[in-house]
């Protein structure tokens, strides 16, 4: 389509036609015809616009000068009848300040003949000196159904402390004693199969399944300020049992700290000696002696700048052994953390290692049903490579996820004790009937993933849960005995009112493996090895309490609420539903 162009000649003709029509409508008379001759086309022109200048010229003949003006201000008060209303502060609800007491006592009783008790006392001797003590007791008369041996236990500890807190020097001394009683009650059923009731009674009557542990310790700590010497701890343990086994352990840990520019140089030194004797040995054989003295030093450089912090060091440990060759170990000690999004997301990673000193006492705290015929040696933790994220989902919700790869040589594994079984009958050893556990060492690689979330939603409600998933690779043993692949846990705390409160704890432990030997009381020459799978178990515990006043609180605790008879260790079922009723009383002298 062609574009239309504007022609002035046509505009004039159109204008005349409109005017003529208008005139014709106004006057009905015939006006006749008229001829209009157009000489030339109309050409529009644009005249110059008048522009006002920003500063117009002055037409005055003489510019007037500014005359100086002098004036004074006379100030006088003005009366005002306005009176502002007095402000009133908004009322704030104040919580009652809880009175703190220096001492408390707890006592409770439950089924299975359970007794629990705690007593804590402390006293300030002067402005800087104090003395304190703690007494704990937990016992049960047993009563697990289906057992042929006694299953009672008792654990009593006494701890005393004395210390001084000064501006430049602080120190404390500790002294303690522990007495424990356990029973090797996990008698396998195959020992009594095929026996008459009379023979079974004779067999069971000849087994004294009780084991007693004793522990005595003395130690202290000293800390200095304004010096490169940071602090030092010293502790001596004497541990022995009812079968004349004895162990001594001495640990000294001084640490030093020096700051140079942006770096902090930390140095930790450790002297760790453990030595002891198992008098019985295997099948009343020669006593087992052991002794290891580990001397190590761990210097590290701590660097912090902006959102990055690093700790780079190395650990050198020389182990002088009594039964094996002495050796020098070198381990990495490297950790780093970077704030990706402030405190909301922190990435961390590291590579660490160390020589872990093992002891008879430490093993009994994990599994009290051990045979007093163990081989003790340290574990070489070659490296632990890990990385993870931690931070906050909100101001009151924190999280932590981590993955790690751990390589260990001579890792101790608990396994059913069957070393004495071929000659167990008539051996007169109460732990030699498949009812105890021994230690086997193997090189184990562990790949694990860990995660946890903790939330304090208010002062009246909090909860948390965690989980660990692990896989194990062994060199010699067919399985990583008694190590679970899954461990889950959770807890919740609620304050219903100022008086009433409650809590819930739960945990899930996955399946584990153990190995045992099938023997016969009728034919001691017959035995064979078998692997057994221990089922996973879920345990639910809860408690509820009532605060009568600032001093007195009553509580009710329930354990194993689902009433399960699971086995934490092979052939060792736990007590089923347990309930304890008790009270806590706070006081001052």
C-alpha positions as CSV (number, residue, x, y, z in Angstrom):
1,X,0.0,0.0,0.0
2,X,1.3,3.4,-1.0
3,X,1.6,6.0,1.7
4,X,-0.6,9.1,1.5
5,X,1.1,12.5,1.1
6,X,-0.4,15.8,2.4
7,X,-1.1,18.5,-0.3
8,X,-2.0,22.0,0.9
9,X,-4.1,22.6,-2.3
10,X,-6.5,19.9,-1.4
11,X,-6.8,21.4,2.1
12,X,-8.0,24.8,0.9
13,X,-10.6,23.2,-1.5
14,X,-11.9,21.1,1.4
15,X,-12.1,24.2,3.7
16,X,-14.1,26.2,1.2
17,X,-16.5,23.3,0.7
18,X,-17.2,23.1,4.4
19,X,-17.7,26.9,4.7
20,X,-20.1,26.8,1.7
21,X,-22.1,24.1,3.3
22,X,-22.4,25.9,6.6
23,X,-23.6,29.0,4.9
24,X,-26.1,27.1,2.9
25,X,-27.5,25.6,6.0
26,X,-27.8,29.0,7.7
27,X,-29.5,30.7,4.8
28,X,-31.8,28.8,2.5
29,X,-31.5,31.4,-0.3
30,X,-29.7,30.4,-3.4
31,X,-26.3,32.2,-3.3
32,X,-25.4,31.3,-6.9
33,X,-22.1,30.2,-8.1
34,X,-18.6,31.6,-7.7
35,X,-15.4,30.8,-9.3
36,X,-12.2,30.8,-7.1
37,X,-8.9,31.0,-8.8
38,X,-5.9,29.7,-6.9
39,X,-2.8,31.6,-7.8
40,X,-0.3,29.4,-6.0
41,X,-0.3,26.6,-3.2
42,X,-0.2,27.7,0.3
43,X,3.1,27.5,2.0
44,X,3.1,27.5,5.9
45,X,5.8,29.4,7.8
46,X,6.9,29.3,11.4
47,X,7.7,32.6,13.1
48,X,10.5,32.9,15.7
49,X,9.4,32.4,19.3
50,X,10.1,35.0,21.9
51,X,12.5,33.4,24.5
52,X,12.7,34.8,28.0
53,X,16.2,35.1,29.3
54,X,17.1,33.6,32.7
55,X,18.7,36.9,33.8
56,X,16.9,39.8,32.2
57,X,18.8,43.0,31.8
58,X,18.2,45.8,34.3
59,X,16.8,49.0,32.8
60,X,17.5,51.0,35.9
61,X,19.8,53.8,35.3
62,X,21.6,53.2,38.7
63,X,21.8,50.0,40.7
64,X,20.8,50.5,44.3
65,X,23.3,49.6,47.0
66,X,22.3,47.4,49.9
67,X,21.9,49.5,53.1
68,X,23.2,47.8,56.3
69,X,20.4,47.1,58.8
70,X,20.9,46.8,62.5
71,X,18.4,45.1,64.8
72,X,18.1,43.5,68.2
73,X,16.0,40.6,69.4
74,X,14.2,41.0,72.7
75,X,13.6,37.5,74.3
76,X,11.0,37.0,76.9
77,X,9.3,33.8,78.2
78,X,6.0,32.8,77.0
79,X,3.6,31.3,79.5
80,X,2.2,27.9,78.6
81,X,-0.6,26.0,80.3
82,X,0.1,22.7,78.5
83,X,1.1,19.9,80.8
84,X,2.2,16.6,79.2
85,X,0.9,13.4,80.6
86,X,3.3,11.3,82.5
87,X,4.6,8.2,80.6
88,X,3.8,4.7,82.0
89,X,6.1,1.8,81.3
90,X,4.5,-1.2,79.8
91,X,4.4,-4.1,82.2
92,X,6.8,-7.0,81.5
93,X,6.0,-10.5,82.9
94,X,8.9,-11.5,85.1
95,X,9.7,-15.1,85.6
96,X,10.4,-16.1,89.1
97,X,14.1,-16.4,89.7
98,X,15.0,-20.0,90.5
99,X,17.0,-20.4,93.7
100,X,20.2,-22.3,93.3
101,X,21.4,-24.8,95.9
102,X,24.9,-26.1,96.4
103,X,23.9,-29.7,97.3
104,X,21.3,-32.3,96.4
105,X,20.3,-35.9,97.2
106,X,18.4,-38.3,95.0
107,X,16.8,-41.6,96.0
108,X,14.6,-44.0,94.0
109,X,13.3,-47.6,94.1
110,X,11.9,-49.8,91.3
111,X,11.1,-53.3,90.2
112,X,13.8,-56.0,89.8
113,X,14.9,-54.8,93.3
114,X,16.4,-51.6,91.7
115,X,17.9,-48.9,94.0
116,X,19.4,-45.7,92.7
117,X,20.9,-42.9,94.8
118,X,23.1,-39.8,94.4
119,X,24.5,-37.4,96.9
120,X,26.4,-34.3,95.9
121,X,27.8,-31.8,98.5
122,X,30.2,-28.9,98.1
123,X,31.4,-26.2,100.4
124,X,33.4,-23.0,99.8
125,X,36.2,-22.9,102.4
126,X,37.2,-19.4,101.4
127,X,36.8,-17.0,98.6
128,X,38.9,-19.1,96.3
129,X,39.0,-22.6,97.9
130,X,36.3,-25.2,97.7
131,X,35.8,-28.9,98.6
132,X,33.2,-31.3,97.2
133,X,32.1,-34.9,96.9
134,X,29.8,-37.1,94.9
135,X,28.4,-40.5,95.9
136,X,26.5,-42.6,93.3
137,X,24.8,-46.0,93.6
138,X,22.8,-48.1,91.1
139,X,22.0,-51.8,91.9
140,X,19.4,-54.5,91.0
141,X,18.7,-57.9,92.5
142,X,18.0,-59.3,89.0
143,X,15.2,-61.5,88.1
144,X,15.3,-61.9,84.3
145,X,13.1,-64.8,83.3
146,X,14.6,-68.0,81.9
147,X,18.1,-67.7,83.4
148,X,19.9,-70.4,85.3
149,X,22.5,-68.1,86.8
150,X,22.3,-65.0,89.0
151,X,22.0,-61.7,87.1
152,X,22.2,-59.1,89.9
153,X,24.5,-56.1,89.5
154,X,25.7,-53.2,91.6
155,X,27.8,-50.1,90.9
156,X,28.9,-47.7,93.6
157,X,31.3,-44.7,93.1
158,X,32.7,-42.1,95.5
159,X,34.5,-39.0,94.2
160,X,36.2,-36.3,96.3
161,X,37.7,-33.0,95.1
162,X,39.5,-30.0,96.5
163,X,40.6,-26.9,94.6
164,X,41.6,-23.3,94.5
165,X,40.6,-20.8,91.8
166,X,43.0,-17.8,91.5
167,X,43.5,-15.0,89.1
168,X,46.9,-16.3,87.9
169,X,46.9,-19.9,89.2
170,X,44.1,-22.4,89.5
171,X,44.5,-26.0,90.7
172,X,42.4,-29.0,91.8
173,X,43.0,-32.4,93.3
174,X,40.7,-35.5,92.8
175,X,40.4,-38.8,94.6
176,X,37.9,-41.6,93.9
177,X,37.0,-45.2,94.4
178,X,34.6,-47.5,92.5
179,X,33.1,-50.9,93.3
180,X,31.2,-53.0,90.8
181,X,29.5,-56.4,90.8
182,X,28.4,-58.2,87.7
183,X,27.5,-61.8,86.9
184,X,28.3,-63.9,83.8
185,X,24.7,-65.1,83.5
186,X,24.6,-65.7,79.8
187,X,24.9,-69.5,79.9
188,X,24.3,-71.1,76.5
189,X,21.4,-73.6,76.3
190,X,23.5,-76.2,74.5
191,X,25.5,-76.8,77.7
192,X,22.4,-78.1,79.5
193,X,20.7,-79.8,76.5
194,X,20.5,-83.6,77.0
195,X,21.2,-83.4,80.8
196,X,18.9,-84.7,83.4
197,X,17.4,-82.1,85.8
198,X,19.8,-83.5,88.5
199,X,22.9,-83.2,86.4
200,X,21.8,-79.7,85.2
201,X,21.4,-78.6,88.9
202,X,24.9,-79.9,89.7
203,X,26.4,-78.1,86.7
204,X,24.7,-74.8,87.5
205,X,25.5,-75.1,91.2
206,X,29.2,-75.4,90.4
207,X,29.3,-72.1,88.6
208,X,30.0,-69.0,90.6
209,X,29.2,-66.4,88.0
210,X,30.0,-63.3,90.0
211,X,32.8,-60.9,88.9
212,X,33.8,-57.9,91.0
213,X,35.7,-54.9,89.8
214,X,37.6,-52.3,91.9
215,X,39.0,-49.0,90.8
216,X,41.0,-46.4,92.7
217,X,42.3,-43.1,91.2
218,X,44.1,-40.0,92.3
219,X,44.8,-37.0,90.1
220,X,45.0,-33.3,89.7
221,X,45.0,-30.3,87.4
222,X,46.8,-27.0,87.3
223,X,46.3,-24.0,85.0
224,X,48.3,-20.8,84.7
225,X,47.5,-17.5,82.9
226,X,49.7,-15.0,81.2
227,X,52.4,-17.6,80.5
228,X,53.2,-19.9,77.6
229,X,52.4,-22.9,79.9
230,X,48.6,-23.4,79.6
231,X,47.7,-26.3,81.9
232,X,48.5,-29.9,82.9
233,X,46.6,-32.9,84.1
234,X,47.9,-35.9,86.0
235,X,46.0,-39.1,86.9
236,X,46.9,-42.5,88.3
237,X,44.5,-45.5,88.2
238,X,44.7,-48.8,90.0
239,X,42.2,-51.3,88.7
240,X,41.7,-54.9,89.8
241,X,39.0,-57.7,89.8
242,X,37.9,-60.7,91.8
243,X,40.2,-63.0,89.9
244,X,43.4,-61.3,91.0
245,X,43.8,-59.4,87.7
246,X,45.4,-56.0,88.3
247,X,46.2,-53.0,86.1
248,X,48.1,-49.7,86.7
249,X,47.7,-46.7,84.5
250,X,49.5,-43.3,84.6
251,X,48.6,-40.4,82.4
252,X,50.3,-36.9,82.2
253,X,49.1,-34.3,79.8
254,X,50.8,-30.8,79.8
255,X,49.9,-28.3,77.1
256,X,51.6,-25.0,75.9
257,X,50.3,-22.1,73.9
258,X,52.3,-19.3,72.1
259,X,50.8,-16.5,69.9
260,X,53.0,-15.2,67.0
261,X,51.3,-12.6,64.8
262,X,48.2,-14.3,63.2
263,X,49.2,-17.7,64.4
264,X,48.6,-19.6,67.6
265,X,51.1,-22.4,68.2
266,X,49.7,-25.1,70.5
267,X,51.7,-28.0,71.7
268,X,50.2,-30.9,73.6
269,X,52.4,-33.5,75.3
270,X,51.3,-36.9,76.6
271,X,52.9,-39.6,78.7
272,X,50.5,-42.6,78.9
273,X,51.6,-45.8,80.6
274,X,49.4,-48.9,81.1
275,X,50.5,-52.3,82.5
276,X,49.0,-55.2,84.2
277,X,48.6,-59.0,84.7
278,X,45.9,-61.5,84.2
279,X,46.8,-64.2,86.6
280,X,44.5,-67.0,85.3
281,X,45.5,-67.0,81.6
282,X,43.6,-69.3,79.3
283,X,42.6,-72.5,81.0
284,X,44.7,-71.8,84.1
285,X,47.7,-71.4,81.8
286,X,50.6,-69.0,82.5
287,X,49.6,-65.5,83.5
288,X,49.3,-62.9,80.8
289,X,51.5,-59.8,81.3
290,X,51.3,-56.6,79.3
291,X,52.8,-53.1,79.4
292,X,52.9,-50.1,77.0
293,X,54.4,-46.6,77.6
294,X,53.3,-44.1,74.9
295,X,55.2,-40.8,74.8
296,X,53.8,-38.3,72.3
297,X,54.0,-34.6,71.2
298,X,51.4,-32.8,69.1
299,X,52.5,-29.3,67.8
300,X,49.9,-27.4,65.7
301,X,49.5,-24.0,64.1
302,X,46.1,-22.3,64.5
303,X,45.3,-19.8,61.8
304,X,42.1,-17.7,61.8
305,X,41.2,-15.0,59.2
306,X,37.8,-13.8,58.2
307,X,35.6,-16.8,57.7
308,X,38.4,-19.4,57.5
309,X,40.0,-21.2,60.5
310,X,42.7,-23.9,60.2
311,X,44.5,-26.1,62.7
312,X,47.6,-27.7,61.0
313,X,49.7,-30.1,63.0
314,X,51.3,-33.5,63.4
315,X,51.4,-36.1,66.1
316,X,54.5,-38.0,67.0
317,X,54.1,-41.0,69.3
318,X,56.8,-43.4,70.5
319,X,55.4,-46.6,72.0
320,X,57.7,-48.7,74.2
321,X,56.1,-52.1,74.6
322,X,56.7,-55.1,76.9
323,X,55.5,-57.9,74.7
324,X,55.8,-56.5,71.2
325,X,58.4,-54.3,69.3
326,X,58.6,-50.7,70.2
327,X,57.8,-48.3,67.4
328,X,57.5,-44.6,66.4
329,X,54.2,-43.5,64.9
330,X,53.5,-40.3,62.8
331,X,49.9,-39.1,62.4
332,X,48.3,-36.1,60.6
333,X,46.4,-33.6,62.7
334,X,44.7,-31.2,60.2
335,X,41.3,-29.6,60.6
336,X,39.7,-26.6,58.8
337,X,36.4,-24.8,58.9
338,X,34.9,-22.2,56.5
339,X,31.8,-20.2,57.1
340,X,29.9,-20.5,53.9
341,X,26.9,-18.5,55.1
342,X,27.9,-17.1,58.5
343,X,26.8,-19.4,61.3
344,X,24.0,-20.8,59.2
345,X,26.3,-23.1,57.2
346,X,29.9,-24.0,58.1
347,X,31.9,-26.5,56.0
348,X,34.5,-28.4,57.9
349,X,37.0,-31.2,57.0
350,X,40.1,-32.8,58.4
351,X,42.5,-35.7,58.5
352,X,43.4,-37.0,62.0
353,X,45.1,-40.0,63.5
354,X,46.5,-41.3,66.8
355,X,47.6,-44.1,68.9
356,X,44.8,-45.1,71.2
357,X,45.9,-46.6,74.5
358,X,43.6,-49.5,75.5
359,X,43.1,-50.8,79.0
360,X,41.3,-53.5,80.9
361,X,39.3,-50.9,82.8
362,X,38.2,-49.1,79.6
363,X,37.0,-52.4,78.1
364,X,34.9,-53.3,81.2
365,X,33.1,-50.0,81.0
366,X,31.9,-51.0,77.5
367,X,31.3,-54.7,78.2
368,X,31.4,-55.8,81.9
369,X,31.0,-59.5,81.0
370,X,34.6,-59.9,79.8
371,X,36.8,-62.9,80.6
372,X,39.8,-62.0,82.8
373,X,42.1,-63.6,80.1
374,X,42.5,-60.8,77.7
375,X,45.3,-59.6,75.4
376,X,45.8,-55.9,75.8
377,X,47.5,-53.7,73.2
378,X,47.0,-50.2,71.7
379,X,45.1,-49.4,68.5
380,X,46.8,-47.7,65.6
381,X,44.3,-45.3,64.2
382,X,46.1,-44.5,61.0
383,X,43.8,-41.9,59.7
384,X,40.3,-40.5,60.0
385,X,39.3,-38.5,56.9
386,X,36.1,-36.6,57.4
387,X,34.1,-33.7,56.0
388,X,30.7,-32.2,56.9
389,X,28.4,-29.3,57.2
390,X,27.0,-27.8,60.4
391,X,25.1,-24.7,61.3
392,X,21.6,-23.4,62.1
393,X,18.3,-23.9,60.3
394,X,17.0,-21.1,62.6
395,X,18.2,-19.4,65.7
396,X,17.0,-22.3,67.8
397,X,17.6,-25.2,65.4
398,X,21.1,-26.6,64.8
399,X,22.2,-29.4,62.5
400,X,25.4,-31.4,61.7
401,X,26.0,-33.9,58.9
402,X,29.3,-35.7,58.5
403,X,30.9,-38.4,56.4
404,X,34.2,-40.2,57.5
405,X,36.6,-42.9,56.5
406,X,38.5,-44.5,59.3
407,X,41.4,-46.9,59.1
408,X,42.5,-48.8,62.2
409,X,45.0,-51.5,62.9
410,X,44.6,-53.8,65.9
411,X,41.1,-52.6,66.5
412,X,39.6,-54.6,69.4
413,X,36.4,-56.5,68.8
414,X,34.2,-58.2,71.4
415,X,33.4,-61.8,70.6
416,X,31.9,-64.7,72.5
417,X,34.7,-66.4,74.6
418,X,35.1,-70.0,73.6
419,X,38.9,-70.5,74.0
420,X,38.4,-72.5,77.1
421,X,35.5,-74.6,75.9
422,X,37.3,-77.8,74.8
423,X,38.4,-78.4,78.3
424,X,35.7,-76.3,80.0
425,X,34.0,-79.1,81.9
426,X,35.7,-79.5,85.2
427,X,38.0,-76.5,84.6
428,X,36.5,-74.7,87.6
429,X,36.4,-71.4,85.8
430,X,33.0,-69.7,86.1
431,X,33.6,-67.7,82.9
432,X,34.6,-70.7,80.8
433,X,31.2,-72.0,79.8
434,X,30.5,-69.7,76.8
435,X,29.1,-67.1,79.2
436,X,31.8,-64.4,78.8
437,X,33.5,-62.4,76.1
438,X,37.0,-62.1,74.9
439,X,38.9,-59.7,72.6
440,X,40.1,-60.3,69.0
441,X,42.2,-57.7,67.1
442,X,41.8,-57.0,63.4
443,X,42.6,-54.3,60.8
444,X,39.2,-52.6,60.2
445,X,38.2,-49.9,57.7
446,X,35.0,-48.1,58.6
447,X,32.9,-45.9,56.3
448,X,30.3,-44.0,58.2
449,X,27.7,-41.2,57.8
450,X,26.4,-39.2,60.7
451,X,23.6,-36.6,61.1
452,X,21.9,-34.8,63.9
453,X,19.3,-32.1,64.5
454,X,18.7,-30.3,67.8
455,X,16.0,-27.8,68.5
456,X,15.1,-25.6,71.5
457,X,11.8,-24.2,70.3
458,X,11.1,-22.6,73.6
459,X,12.0,-22.8,77.2
460,X,9.3,-25.4,77.6
461,X,10.0,-27.6,74.6
462,X,13.1,-29.1,73.0
463,X,13.9,-32.2,70.9
464,X,16.7,-33.8,69.0
465,X,17.6,-36.9,67.0
466,X,20.7,-38.4,65.4
467,X,21.7,-41.3,63.3
468,X,24.9,-43.2,62.3
469,X,25.2,-45.6,59.4
470,X,28.4,-47.6,59.1
471,X,30.0,-50.3,56.9
472,X,33.0,-52.3,58.0
473,X,35.8,-54.1,56.1
474,X,38.0,-56.6,58.0
475,X,41.2,-58.4,57.1
476,X,41.1,-61.6,59.1
477,X,37.8,-61.9,60.9
478,X,34.7,-62.8,58.8
479,X,32.7,-60.0,60.5
480,X,33.3,-56.9,62.6
481,X,32.0,-58.7,65.7
482,X,29.3,-56.8,67.7
483,X,29.5,-53.6,65.7
484,X,26.1,-52.3,64.5
485,X,25.6,-50.9,61.1
486,X,22.7,-48.6,62.2
487,X,22.4,-46.5,65.3
488,X,19.5,-44.1,65.8
489,X,18.6,-42.0,68.8
490,X,16.2,-39.3,69.8
491,X,15.1,-37.3,72.8
492,X,12.4,-34.8,73.8
493,X,11.8,-32.6,76.8
494,X,8.6,-30.8,77.7
495,X,7.6,-28.4,80.6
496,X,3.8,-28.6,80.8
497,X,3.6,-26.1,83.6
498,X,5.9,-24.6,86.2
499,X,5.3,-27.8,88.3
500,X,5.0,-30.6,85.7
501,X,7.7,-31.8,83.2
502,X,8.4,-34.9,81.2
503,X,11.0,-36.4,78.8
504,X,11.3,-39.2,76.3
505,X,14.5,-41.0,75.1
506,X,14.6,-43.6,72.4
507,X,17.3,-45.5,70.5
508,X,17.5,-48.1,67.8
509,X,20.5,-50.4,67.4
510,X,20.9,-52.4,64.2
511,X,21.8,-56.1,63.9
512,X,25.2,-57.3,64.9
513,X,27.2,-60.5,64.4
514,X,28.9,-62.8,66.9
515,X,30.6,-66.2,66.7
516,X,30.3,-69.1,69.1
517,X,31.3,-72.7,69.4
518,X,28.8,-75.5,69.9
519,X,30.0,-77.9,72.5
520,X,28.4,-80.7,74.6
521,X,28.6,-81.4,78.3
522,X,28.2,-85.1,77.4
523,X,31.0,-85.1,74.8
524,X,33.7,-82.5,75.5
525,X,35.6,-83.5,72.4
526,X,32.7,-82.3,70.1
527,X,32.6,-78.7,69.1
528,X,32.0,-76.6,65.9
529,X,32.1,-72.9,65.1
530,X,28.9,-71.0,64.2
531,X,28.1,-67.4,63.3
532,X,25.0,-65.9,64.9
533,X,23.1,-62.7,64.0
534,X,21.8,-60.6,67.0
535,X,18.6,-59.0,66.0
536,X,18.2,-55.2,66.0
537,X,16.4,-53.7,69.0
538,X,14.4,-50.6,69.8
539,X,14.2,-49.2,73.3
540,X,11.9,-46.5,74.5
541,X,12.3,-44.7,77.8
542,X,10.3,-41.9,79.5
543,X,10.2,-39.9,82.7
544,X,7.7,-37.5,84.3
545,X,8.4,-35.2,87.2
546,X,6.6,-32.8,89.6
547,X,8.3,-29.8,91.3
548,X,6.7,-29.5,94.7
549,X,8.8,-26.5,95.5
550,X,12.3,-25.1,94.9
551,X,13.8,-27.9,97.0
552,X,11.7,-31.1,96.5
553,X,11.0,-32.8,93.1
554,X,9.4,-36.2,92.6
555,X,10.0,-38.3,89.5
556,X,8.8,-41.5,87.8
557,X,11.1,-43.2,85.3
558,X,10.2,-46.0,82.9
559,X,12.7,-48.0,80.8
560,X,12.1,-50.5,78.1
561,X,8.5,-49.4,77.9
562,X,7.8,-51.8,75.0
563,X,8.8,-54.7,77.3
564,X,11.3,-56.3,74.9
565,X,13.6,-59.1,75.9
566,X,16.4,-58.2,73.4
567,X,20.0,-59.2,73.7
568,X,22.5,-56.4,73.9
569,X,25.2,-59.1,74.0
570,X,24.9,-62.7,72.8
571,X,23.1,-64.9,75.4
572,X,22.7,-61.8,77.7
573,X,19.0,-60.7,77.6
574,X,18.2,-57.4,79.3
575,X,15.6,-56.6,81.9
576,X,12.2,-55.9,80.4
577,X,9.9,-53.2,81.5
578,X,11.5,-51.3,84.4
579,X,10.0,-48.5,86.5
580,X,11.6,-46.4,89.2
581,X,9.8,-44.0,91.6
582,X,12.0,-41.5,93.5
583,X,12.6,-37.9,94.6
584,X,15.3,-35.3,94.5
585,X,16.0,-32.8,97.3
586,X,18.2,-29.7,97.1
587,X,19.7,-28.1,100.2
588,X,22.4,-25.8,101.6
589,X,24.4,-26.2,104.8
